[in-house]
């Protein structure tokens, strides 16, 4: 069965596996103190062009929990969209650290003006000391809906955060797929206080790179990684993978390959008259289909139902990766063409 339901449903890019096998019989210093980890950080910094601190952890939820809890005081919370990953898909991981996720209005992309209004309303509230203090803004790029916050909006959002004295945190689980638009990794680093570069959904076996751009957040960060269970004993495995991911531009290539295939799928499905719920230009697309069609589709192709649109129609998700083949998209299109 063709599997188009996620971008982390297989092992790793062949070059990543090759790198792991190359060093498999070597021995390294543990806990991320090894030479491979140091080299990996240097490779990433070439793209960031900043004086950032970098730490590697295993997964996205761990990265979010560590980064947010390390930056915030016990009475502080983080602003996010209702659809934000930390709000709906992490089983209360942020709240479990004692920090509340404060939700904004339900919209496709975070609105800098709304964030500014929220922060200003809190500041002038006479009883604000009885409330959770919004001290961080969370944004995922791309978002859960595959959409990418425009660069001008990210820049405005960061200006607002700096003006109001709050932190901006970027969840970059799928950051590779936003790089073929108007962004570079340098743009993300220069417009955030802390972020993470996703590896698990971008060609690695596992691993995310937490990047600390604000000097205020650098001190003692490693203690929080250990306390939250994020310090991998065999940290060199993360170093080996990230070194291979960045030393020859593989990260950007993975993003381009996946986006090219999603663009092809979008084009071919559009020819059949299919509409899309979100105007996503990244590796996630969201076609609208009748429930009868989807029932036939899921017998042949592994997809993910997103939500019911009405009693007869639904929205489903197609996710492409570096290994998605044109013939797989063609097969999907063939089934749809035969059943519409």
C-alpha positions, 0 to 999 in steps of 0.5 A: 500500500502507498503511504502518504499519511505522514513525513515520519513513517519510514527510517531515514534518508540513505545519506543519514543511514550511510553516516551512521553506519560509517561511524557505527564501530567507533567510540565517542564521548557521550551526552553530546560532548563528542566531536561529531556533535560539535561539528554538526553545530558548526555546520548548522551555524554556517546557515544561521549566521548567528552566535546561537547555542545549539542543543540536540534532543530526540523529539518535537514534544521534548524540544517544545517542553524543554525550550518553553519551560526553560524560558518561563518563570512559574507564573508565566505562560505561552500564547499560541493559536488554538490549533498550535501543536503544543495546545492540541497534540502534546497531551498537556506536556507544556501544562505538565511543566507548570506553564499554561498555554494561552490561546488566541483566536482561532485563525489559520495563521497567527496575527501579529496585531492580535498578539500585540492587543493581547499583550497590551490588554494584559499590561493594563489589566488592574488584576493582572497579578492574579492571572497567568502572565503571557511571556512567550509567543509560540508559532509553528512554521509551517503550521499544522495546516501546512501554511507558512507565516509570511516573512513580513508577519514574522518580522512584525511579530518579533518586533512586537515581542521585543517591544513588549519584552516577551520571547518568540519561539518557533516550532520548526518541526517541518522547517525544511518545507518552509525554506523553498518559499521566501525564508532562509534558516538565517531569517528564522534565527534572526527573528526569534529568541529560541526555536528548533530545527526539526529532523524527525519529520525531515529525513532523520531517524530521530532528532531536533536541534534547539537553537537559542538566539537570545543570550538571556536564555542560554545560561544553564539551559543544559540543566533543563534538558537533563531534568526533562529527560531530554539528554540522550546518553548516545548523543553522538547519534544525533551529532552524526545525523545532523552533521550529515543533514547539513554539511552538504545542504541535504536538509534543503534538498529534502525540503525541495524534493517533498515540496515538488511532489506535493506541488505535483499532486496538487496540480494533478488533483486540480486537473480533476476538479478537486478543491483544497481546504488550505492553500498550502504550498508545503509538503502537506496538502488538504484535498476535499473529497466526498466520504464515498470517494475517501472510503475507496481511496483509503483501501488503496492508499494510506492517508489521514482524514483531517475532519468532516466538512459536512455530512457528505464531504471531508478534508483529508491530508496528503503528506509528501517526503524526499522519497515520494515518487511521482508514480505514487501520486499518479496511482492516487490520481488514477484511483480518484479519476476512476471513482469521481 
